[in-house]
Amino acid sequence: MEGGAFAQFLPLILIFAIMYFLLIRPQQKKMKQHQAMVEAVRRGDQVVTQGGLIGKVSKVKEGENEVEVELAENVKVRVVKSTIAQVLNKTEPAK
């Protein structure tokens, strides 16, 4: 009887393992990469927000979770760091 109960749960366990390796694990890896990219954003980087706006980072507020992005000359907006979708051009690291 015990062997039969285990045999019934084996497909469920296999399905969960396959879902973990095909869906959950890659998504966690992607989230970590995004978080590292967002933390590495600094002044002068050209970024794309999730809303599709492209601009240059003019100020990074260290204590807070936001950056100031210049969309056009004298047009600056405050953007939450996590809404940065992509960094187009990185600036050289300060020496």
N, C-alpha and C positions, 0 to 999 in steps of 0.2 A: 504493500500500500504506500509506503513512504517513497519508494522509487517512482511510482506512478504520479504522485503529487509533484515531485521534482521535475518530472518529464513534462508536466503540464505548464510549469512556470518557466522552463528553459526557453521557449520561443519569446516570451515576454522579456526575459533578461537579455537575450540576443538583440531584440529590437531596440531596447534601451541603450545597449552598448553601441550599436550601429548609429543611432541618433546622436549619441554623445560625440563620437568621433567624426561624424559628417556635418553636424549642425552646431552643437553647443561649443565644442572646443575651438573651431575656427573663428566663431564669432567673438569668443573671449580674447583670442589672439589679436583680432582686428581692433577690438576696443582698447587693448593695451597699446597697440601701435598708435592709435588716434590720440590717446591720452599723452603719450610721450611726445608726439608731434605738437600738440597744443601747449605742453609745458615748455617746449623748446622755442616757441615763438618769441621773437624779440623785435625791437624797434627797427624799422626799415624793411621788414619782410613784406612781400606782397601776398595777400591771402584772398581766398574765396569763402564767403559765408554760406551757410546752408540755404539762405534766402537768395543766393545767386549774385550778391554784391561783391565786386572786386575792388580792393583798396589796399593802401599801404599802411602798415601799423606805425602810428606816430607816438604812441605811449603805451607801455605795459604797466599796469597797476599791480604791483607785487602782492600786497596784502589781500587784495580783492581778486575776484575771479573774472575780471574783464579787461579788455584792451580798448584803446582808442584807435579807430581806423579812419584814415583820410580817404574819402571816396573821390573827391575832386579838390581843386584848390580852394582852401578855406571852408570846406565842407567836411566836418568830422563827426563821427558817430561813436557811441560807446557800444561795444559788442561783448556779449558773454563769451568767454574763451571756448567753451564746449560747442558753440555754434559755428566754429571755424571748420569748414569742410576740407580745405586743402591749402597748403602753402605752395604758392607758385614759384617765387624767387626768394631764396634765402640770402640774408646778408652775411658777410664774412664775420667770423667770430672776432670779438674785440681782443686785442693782444696787450 
